[in-house]
Amino acid sequence: MWDKPFVNRFTLEIYHRCSRSALFEWKARVPSMYIDSDTYSCYHEMTGLQFHIMSQIPKVSSVRVGPRAAELQAYLRIKRVLILLESTHKTHDTYHKRIKELIGDDDSDDDGFQRGSTIIITTDVTYSSHNYTRVYPPRAIYKAFYDKAKELTHEGVHCNHQYVEEILDKCYPHAFTMKMFMHLLQANPQRTDNELQNIMGSISSCIRLNKSVPEQMLMWCYNDLPSKYKSCLMYLSIFPKDRTITRTTLVRRWIAEGLINPTREYYTTQGQLDNATTLEVVAKHHFEMLVARGFIRPVDISDACNIKTCTLHHEASEFIARIAIDVNFVDTDLPQGFAQHLSIHNRIPLQACHPPTEVANDIVASLPYLAKSSQWKLLKVMDLEGCRGLKKKHLKIICKIILLRYFSLRNTDVTELPKQIEMLTCLETLDIRQTAVRAFATKSIMLPMLKHMLAGESQTCPPPLNNNPERFQESFVGVRLPNGVPRMEKLEMLSHVDVSHSVDDMISIGQLLRLRKLGVILDRKNRDGLLDLLFQQIEKLHGCLRSLSIQVNHPVTSDGVIIHDDADEVHALGSPPKLLRSLNIRGIRNGLLGWIAELDKLVKLTLSETYLGEDALGIIGNLGVLACLRLLHKSYNGSKLHIKNGEFISLKSLIVRGNDITSIHFNEGASPKLEMFVWSFARMEAMDGLDELYYLKKVELYGDCNPQPLRDQMWRGLYFQYLRDQMWRRLDFKHNG
């Protein structure tokens, strides 16, 4: 009986991701039984491995695939292929033997595969090997880690490379364990021989006693972690296993729970917290430290190359959960699923509240029973994101939590907030994004401690009648600004609010002198000079504003055509906020270019429905630190995007979406640092210059085109020599027609 082939989840993810890529012309997956087989088919004169791969080759008219092994080998030399070899106990010599049989006994320098072909090898551990031109044996991951370790410690006078090599050797073949050791070494390359000997001894004991090596390495990493980060790490134990966590949500909840305590390094000589170093900045530093230590794994990366969501490796998740239980970090009187919704130290005994059995595991249905506890009013966090069935009675109960600091109703079915919301005098974060809330129950509301007020959602109407994709209306809706906002002096984030209803709404924004992020919505039906007034108020925030989003909703005709007029032009712009780093503009057609040109600290720019001319690209291209440019629907007035030499010298991410642009050309020396390029189009006429982008890591094309010329353009690029020799995943090419 053949061994059941083992394919770990990571390997399958890589295999499926690669197989969807337009880089490969066909793929094959080979179970272990065919790798094991030494018998030849008398008729086909092939090994089981060769025959099984051949059976998966699609019929291509330009290539004659015959029954002979030699003809298979000829096919592999002219086609770019992806092959997954599944196994459970193969030795390195076995792999080399099978691969040599596959490509033929050829002693020439040619490796037998078309350049760009990839072979993934699995073992009985979480490891897979890849390379563009040659097959790495499974041991190569060990070699790569050891080379990196030598690079990290080459200046260390105390660190003995022999101990590092022995530790990696004992960790092998546990890839996760080796990675955690590398994070440990990277945190402090100046490890003494005594430290390394202790690590090596503990791993040896685990191997001898048949205990978990990854768990032991995690314990070393945890003990090496400074104590100020440990509480933030254990906080992750409240989330379900494999849960994807939003970075900003996690950071703000840390602050609300009181887990962020700035140390002496964050204070000025007068003993005050530096204004430039808010608690949120400190919390983000904690997050980055946990990423650098290997505990947190990034999942989604934004267009600006920032981490949006993250998760935990299953080994790390189980380890942290055990530590949290041992130190009694989270109250255990409530069902396990409640921990992610409430404060970690709630001390609420659910059974004492006598809830019916049918609601005991439903957080929304349990709210009236939880509120009977004397500890209810002492909660600091209430996160109901994604929960359904919330009624006004539930919100009134929550408004009695006098110490509540973080309150999230994001992506719920809530339609209105009760008047009692003003009772939350300690509230710092109110998140009502992706809800139907459009106004507060009272025109005036005062939340004296509020720092983050988050609202609004994007709505896209479907194309009318003729289904023309050019004719659609995207609108952004938000909550109306309450009259009490000018008295909320601690507000740092206000996004997105509708200021179309009165001049007073607009004027109140200019009075928030701590505002770092502002998102406003304007309705073109009410256009009495509000746009000029808005920019006058923005000018008053020159000393604090870092992020600005302006969404202008335009009226549409009955057949879906957007109506523009002279009011789309801004006249009284004033001086721009000099510290602005992120700008998102939609629906303003004229008058912005000179204003944007003065934003010398701008890092991210998003434009849509701005109808920029060709000269605008040169002006924007001169922004010296611009790293992310997003040109969305109707942002550009032409059909050809031509980026010239010396423009966008710091740009790392370029996203182009919409049906207007049909041709993109990069001159030599244009966008020299570009790493990610995404283009969504209805028709592509030309795409040139990709072979000049030496640092390109990711290319995504969405539309009807022939990807082969672009593939050839990238493969023949000079930069590919670097990509091929350094890292197989350095280039991610995706085409979705």
N, C-alpha and C positions, 0 to 999 in steps of 0.2 A: 504494500500500500504506500502510495506516495505521501510525503509530508504535506500537510496543509500549508499552502504558501502564506507567508506573513507579509503584509503590506501595511505599514503604519500610516496613521492619518496624515502626518506631515508629508510623507512621500506621495500619497494619493493626491493631496492638494497641489503639490508641485506638478505632478504628472498631468492632472486635468487642466491646470492653468497653462502649462506649456502646450498641451494639445489643442487648446483653443487659440493659441497664438498663430498669426499668419506666417511666422518664421518657418514652420515645419510643413512639409508637403504630404506627409503621412506619418502614422504612428503605429506601434505594435507593442502589445503587452504579453510577456512570456511567463507562464507559470513555472514553478520549480521543476515539475516533472520533465519538461523539455530541456531544462538546463542540465539536469542530472543524467539524461539519456546519453549513453555512449554508442547506442546502436545506430546503424545506418539503414536507410531505406534502400533496398536493392534497386528498386525501380528509379527512385529519384536521385540516388547517390548523394544523399544529404544527411546531416545529423538531424535529430529531432528539433534542435534549436533552429537550424536553418529552415527546415520544412515549415515549422510553425510560423516563423516570421514571414516566409514567402506566402503563406496562406492568407495573410492579412494585407498584402499589397493590393491596392486598387488597380484595376486594369487601365493602363495609360497607353493610348494609341501610339505615342511617339517612342515608347520603350517596349521592346519585345522581352517578356519575362518567360523564360523557358524553365524546364525542370531541373537543369543542372546547377550545382552549387556555384560554378564560375559565373553563370549569368546573374545569379543573385548578388554576387560580389560586385559585378559590374554595375548593377542597379544602385547599390549602396554608394558607389563612388560618384554618382551623378544626381542623387536626390538627397535633400536635406531631411533627415528622419529623426524621430523620437522613439526610443526603445526603452521599455521598462522591464528589467530582469528581476523576477521575484525569487527569493530564496530564503532558507532558514538556517543553514549551517555550512555554507560554502566557504572554502578557504580562498585566500587571495590567488593562489596558483590555479585553482579551479576557474575562477573568473577569467584570468588571463588566457587559459587554455580554451575556454568556450568562445571568447571574443576573437581569438586568433583563428579558430575554426570558422567563425562567422564571416570574417573579412578575408580569409585565405592566408596561406603561409607565405607572407610577403615580407622580405627583409629590407625593403626599400624604406626611404624616409617617409613615404606616403603612409598615413595611418589607416587607409582603407575606407575612410568615410568622407563624404562631401563636407567641406568646411561649414560649420554651423550645426552639424548633427549632434544630438545629445543622447547619452545613455544614462539611465538612472538605475542604480544598483541598490537593492534592499537587503538588509540583513535582519537578524532577530532583535535588533535594537533600533531605537529611533534615529536612524541615519539614512541619508540617501546621498549618492555622489553624482556629480554632474560636471560636464565640461563641454566647451564648444567643439574642440577639435580632437581631444584624446579622452580616454576613459581613465578617470582616477580610480585606483583601488580603494576599498573602504578605509584603509589605513591613512589615506591622504588627509582626512579631516584632522587626525592626530598631528600630522606633519604641519598642517596649516596653523593649528593652535600653537604648536611649539615654536614655529617661526615668529609668530606674533608675540609670544612670550619673550623670546630672545630680543625682539625689537623693543619691548617695553622695559626690559631690565638691563639693557646693554650698558647703562651708566650706573647701575646699582653696584656699589662696592661691597655690599653685604650679601647680595642675592647670589646663590649658587645655582647655575643653570642646570646642573646635574639633578638637583632636587626638583626643579620645575619639570624636567623631563620625566622623572620617576613618578611624580604626582599625576601628570597627564597619562602616563602609561598605566597607572592603576585605575584611573577614571575610565579609560577606554574599555568598552565601546559606548559608554553612556554619554551621548553628545550633550545632553542638558547639563550634566555634571561638569563636563569640560568647559562649557560656556560659562557656568557660574564661577568656576575657578578663574577663568580669564577676566571676568568682571572684578573678582576679588583682587587679582594681581594688578589690574588697571587702576583700581582705587588707590593702591599703594605699591608701586613697583619696588620700593626699597624694603622688601621683606627680608628679615634676618634668616639665617640658616636654622635657628631654633624654631621659628614660626613654621617654616616649611617642613621641618622634620615632624613637628606636631601634627600638621595636616596629613602628611604622608602616613604617620602612625595610626591616626584615627581611621583613615580609609582602609589601611591594611587590616585593622581589626574588624571593620565591617565586612570585608571580603571573607576573612577567616570564619567569622560567626554567621555568615550568610544574612547580614542585615542590609538595609537600604543604603547604598552609597550616595544617591542623590540627596536623601534626607540628611545625611551627615554633612555633605558639602553645604546644604542650605543652612544648617546650624552654624557652621563656620561663618558664612556670609552674614547671617543674622547677628551673631555675636560681634562681628567686626563693624556692623552698622552703628554710627553714632546714635546715642539714646534719643536725641530730639526727633529722629526720623522713625523710630520704632512704633510709636502710637499711630502715626499716619499709615504705616504698613499694616498693622493689625486691624485698622479700620476697614480694610478691604475684605476682611473675613465676613462682613455682614451681607455681601452680595452673593447671589447664587453662583455655583460653579459654571465656568465658561461664559459668564455674563459679560457683555461689552459695556464698559463704563465710560461716560463722557468726562473728559478731563476737567472742564470748567465746573461741572456739577460736583465732582469729587473735591476740587480745590475749595469751593465755597462751603461745602458741608464740613470739611476739616475746620474751617474758620468758625463756623457756627457752633461746632461742638467744643470749641476752645482748645483744639489740638495744636494750633499754631502759636507758639510763644517765641517771638523774636529774641535772639540772644544778644549779647553785648555788641557784637559786630554790626548790628543793624541800627544802633542808637548813635545819636550825635554826642558831642562832648557835654552838651547841656542835659543829657539824660532823656531827651525826647526822641520819639520814633521819627526817623527822617521822613519828610513828606514824600520824597521820591521812592521810599521803600515802604509801601503799604503792606498790610497783612497778606493781601492777595499775591503780591510779588514774592513774599517769603514763602507762601504756600506753593507757588509755581516752582520755586527753587527746590522745595521738598519733593515735589513730583518728579522733577528732572533728576534728582539724586536717586530716587527709587528706580527710575528707568536705567540710569547709568550703572546701578548695582545689579541689574538683571532681574529684579523681582517683577517689575511691570513690563509688559510687552506691548508696544504700539500696534494698533490695528488699522485705523483710518488716519491718513495723513492729509492735511488740507492742501489746497492749491498753493498756499504760501509755505508749504513744507513744515507746518506745525502739527503736533500730535492732537487729533480731535478725539479719538476714542482709544481705549486700551483694554487689556484683559490680563489674566494671570495664567502662567503655565500650570497644568493640572498638578504637578508636583509641588509647585510653590503655593498653590491654593490650599491644598491639603495640609501642608506644613503650617501655614499661617493660621488656619482654622484651629489646629491643635494647640498652637501657642496661645491664641486668644482665649481658648477654653481653660488652659492651665493657669493663666493669670487673671481669669474672670473679667476679661475686657468687655464683654457684651453681656447684658442681662439675659438670662435664659428662661425666664418665667413665661415668655410669650412664644407663640409658634415661630418656627425658624423663618418663615416667609415674611414675618412682620419686621424683622431687624432692618431691612433695607428701607423701610418707610419711616421709622421713628428714631429718636435719639438713642444712642448706644447705652446710656445709663438712665433708662426710663423708670425702672423699679415699679412697673405696673404689673400686678398679678392678675392675669386675665380670668383665671378660674374664680377668683374672689368677686369678679364682676358679674358672674352667673350668666354668660351668654348662651343662647341655644346652641346645640351641637352643630346645626346646619350652617351657622355663620362663624364658627370658631376659627376658620382658616381664611376668611374673607375680610381684608382690612377695612374696606368701606362699610360693610355691614356691621363690623365690630366696633366702629367708632363710638356709637352711643353707649356701649357697655364699657369701653376703655375710659370714657369721660367720667365715669362714676368713681374712678380712682382718685385719691387725694394727690397723687403725683402727676395728674394730667396737666395741671397748670404750669408745671415746671419743665415741660418738654422744650427743647431748643430747635428740633428739626422735625418737619412734617413734609415728607416727599411722597406725593401721590401721583407722580408722573405715570401716564398710561392707564390709570385706573378708570373704570367705567361705573356708572350708576350713582355718581355724586349728586346729591340734592342740596337745596339751600339749607335744609336742616343740618346736614353734615357740616357745611361751612360755618354755620352759626356756632356749632359745638367747638370747632377748631379756633374760632375767634376768641374763645375764653382762655386760650393758652397764653398767659400774659408775658411769659419769657421767650416766646417763639422768635427765633432769629432767621430761620430758613423755611420758606413755604413755597412749594412747587405744585402747581396744578397743570403743568405742561402736558399737552396732548390728552386732555380729559374732555368729557362732554359737558363741562360747566358752561353756562351761558350768561350768568351774572354773579357779581359778588355782593354779599350782604352789606348793609350799612355798618354792621358791627366790625368790619375790617379795621376800622380806626382804633379799635381797642388793642391792636397788636403794636403797642408802643415800642417794643424792642426789635421789631422786624427789620432785618437788614437786606434780605433778598426776597423778592416777590416775583415768581415766574409764572406767567399766564400765557405763554406762547402756545400757538396751535390750539387755541380755544376760541369759542364764539363770543367771548367777553369783549364788548365794544365801548363800554363806559362804566364808571363806578356808580353805585346806587345814589350817591350824593355828589353834587357838583363840586363841593369842597371837601377835601380829605387831607389829613395831616398825619403822616407817619414820620416822626422826628428822627428816627435812627436809620431810615431806609437808605441803602447805598445802591442797590441794583433793582431797577424796575424793568422787567423784560416782558414784552408783549408783541403781538402781531403774528401774521401768517401770510404766506404768499398764495394767491388764488389765480389760476390760469383758466380762462374760458376756452372751450373747444372751438376749433375753426368752424365758421358758419357755412351752411349750404354747399358752396363749391369745394369745401374741404381744402382750401388753399392754405398751406402752412405759413405763408407770409401774412395772412390775415388772422391774427389772434390778439387777444388783449390779456396781458398779465398785469394784475393789480396786487398791491400790498395793502392789507388792512390791519389796523391797530386799534389800540384803546385811546379814547379821547383824553387829553391831558386835563387832570383835575385842577381846580383853582388853587389848591393848597400847595402846589409844587414849589413855588418860590420860597416857601418857609422850610422846605426839606433841604437844609443847607448841606447835608452830608451826601447827597446824591452824587454818585460817581458814574452811573450807567443808566441811561434813559433810552430804551430802544424796544419797539418802535411805537411812537405815539402820533396820533392824528392831530395836526395843528391847523387844520383848514377852517375851523369854525369861527375863530375870532382873533383879533389883533392881540388881545390879552394873552392868549395861549402862546403866541410867538414871543412876546416881550418877556414872559416869565422864564423862558429858556436862557436868555442872556443874563439872568440873575444867579444861575447855578455855577458858581465859580470853582467848584471842585469836579465838574463834569469831565470825565475822561472819554466816554463813549456816548455818542448821540445818534439816534436813528429817528428820522421824522418822515411823515407821510403828508403829502399835499394833494388835494383834489382840485383839478383844473377847473371844475365848475365854480369854485370859489377862488378867484384869481386876482382879487383886488390888491395888487402890489405885495402880496404875501411873500413871494419868492425873494424880492429885494429886501424886505423886512427881515426875512430869515437870515440872509447873509450878513445883515447888519448886526444881528444878535450873535451869530457865529464869531464875528470879529471880536466881540467882548470876551470870548472864551480862549483867546490866543495863548494864554499862559497855562492852560490845563488840558485842552482837547487833544486826544490822540487818535480817535477813530470817529469818522463821520459817514452817515448813510442818509441820502436824500432820495426818496421814492416819490415821483410825481405821477399820479394816476390821470390819464387822459380820457376824455369821452370818446366813444366809438359810434360809428354809424350803424344802421340796422344790418348791414352785411359785414360788419366786423372791421371796418377800416378805421385806424386811429386818426383822430382829428388833432392837428397841430395848428398853432397860430403864433402871432407875434409875442404873446405872453410867455412863450417858451424861452425867450432870451432874458438873461439877467443883466441889469444895468448897474445897480449899486452894489458891487461885490465887496468893496472894502479890502482890507488886508487879510490874507488867509492865516489860520493858526499855524505858527511856525513849527510847532512840535507834532503836527499831524503825521501819522504813520500809515493810516488806512483810510481810503476814500472809496465810497460806492455811490455812483450817480446814475439815476435812471430818469429819463424824460425831460432833460434840459438840453436844448438844441444848440444854443449859441451863448457866447460870452464867458465861457469857463476856461478857455485855454490859457490865457494870461495868468489867471488865478492859480491854475494847477502848476504852471511853470515855476512859480515861486515856492512850491512845496519841496524844499531840498532835502527833507527827511522822510519823504513818502516812500514806503516800502511796498504797499499793496494798493493796486488801483483796479476797480471794477466799473465798467461802463456799459450801459445799454440804452437804446433809444436816444442816443446823443448825436448821431449822424455826423461824425467827425469827417473832415476832409483829409486829403493826403498830407497836407502840411502839418496837421495835428500830430501825426505819427512821429515826425522829426522832433517836435517840441517835447512830447512825452518821452521820446527816446533819450533826451538829454538829462533826464532825472537820474542823478548819479547813483542813488542807492535803491532804486526801484527793483524789487526782487520778484514780484508777481504781478502780471498783467492779465486781466480777464476782459476780453472783448466779446460781449454777448449780443443778443438780437438787436439789429439796427444801430449798433454802436459806431459803425464805420460806413461812410457814404460811398465808398468805391468797391470794386470787385477784386482788386489786386492789392495784396498786402506786401509791400516791399520794404524789408528791413535792411538798412545800409550799414556800411562799415563804420564802426565807432558808436553806433546807437545801442542803447540798452546794455551797457557794459556790465551791469550787476544783475541782470535778469536771470532768474533760475527757473521760473515757471511761466509758460505762455498758454492760455486757454482761449480758443476762438470758437464761438458757437453762433450759429445763425446761417441763413441760406444766402446771404448777400455776397460773402467772400468766396471766390472760386479759384483764386490763385495766391500762393504764398511763396515768397522767394527770400532766402537769406544770403546776403553777400558775404564774401570772405571777411572775417573780422567782426561780423554782426553778432550780437548776443553771445559773446564768447564763453559765458558761464552757464548757458541754458542747460537744465537737467531734465525738465519735463515739458512735453509738447502735446497738447490735446486739441484736436480739430474736429468739429462737427459741421457737416456741410450737406447740401442737397446735390451738388455737382462739383467735381474737382477738374479743373482745366490744367493746372500745373502745380508742382511742388518741387522746389529746388533748394539745394544748399544744406540738406541734412548731413551730408558728408563733411561739412565744415564745422559742425557742432561737436567739439571734442569731448565734452562732459555730459552728453546726452545719456540719460538713464531710462527714460520712459517715453514711449510714443503711443498715442491712442488716436485712431482715426474712426469716425462714425459717419458713414455715408456710402454712396455708391461709387466705387472706384476699383481699379485694378491695383492691388497692393504690390504686385511683383516688381514694377520699376522702383518703387520706394524701398523695397527690401534690398534690391540690388544696389541701390544708391547707398544705403546704410552699410551693407556688408563690404563694399569696396572702399568705404571711408577710411582715412588714415587713423582715426580715433579707435577703430575696432581692434587694432593690434593691442592697444592698451586694455580694452575691455576683455578681449579673449584671454590675455595672459594673466589678468588680475582676478577677475570675478565673473563667474558664468552668468549670474543674474543681473549683471550691470545694465543690460539693455532689456527692457520689457516692451515688446512691440505688439499692439493689439489692433485688430481691424474688425469692425462690426459693420457689415454691409447691409 
